[in-house]
Each structure stands twice: as C-alpha cells, then as structure tokens.
Amino acid sequence: MVFKEVNRTRYIRQDILDKAAEAGFPKFGSGAHTKLMSELDAKNPALGYACVGDYKAHWVWLDKWLETVLQHCKNNAAKYQ
C-alpha cells in the first residue's frame, strides 16, 4: 500500500510574506525570502518546501516552508522586527 499526500495547503510568495508580517516580522521581505530560498535550496522537490504550481514556472510553497521561514525570522528577530 502506498500513501500519497494530497490537497496540502499551498502558498504563493506574498502569502508567506504576509504570514511573516502577521507573526511580527514586517521586515522579512521578498529579498530575504529569495535569499533564504537560495541558501536552503528550497525549490528542490525532495526537501518538501515547495512544488511547481498550476502555471508553468510558478512555484507554490508548502506548510513546511512557512514553518521554516517563521523559525528563521524568530532566530533573526532583530533583523526582521
């Protein structure tokens, strides 16, 4: 028997930025997102952070990425608050 995850919550980049701002990190912007994404190789599907969206070349982010971003912001609170 094989189990496959389906219907996971998907976020566009702006959703991630909005969630970070709501959590008290308004200075975590698109540049910081791109830098963290590159550092963690977040578009690697094997890591489970993101997947290709419904449109060609558009990525959507998963809960695991949101949790990673929020933890990064907490670890660097002085920079993003």
Buried (B, 14 or more C-beta within 10 A) or exposed (E): EEEEEEEEEBBEBEBBBEBBBEBEBEBBEEEBBEEBBEEBEBBEEEBBBBEEEEEEEEBBBBEBBBEBBBEBBEEBEEEBE
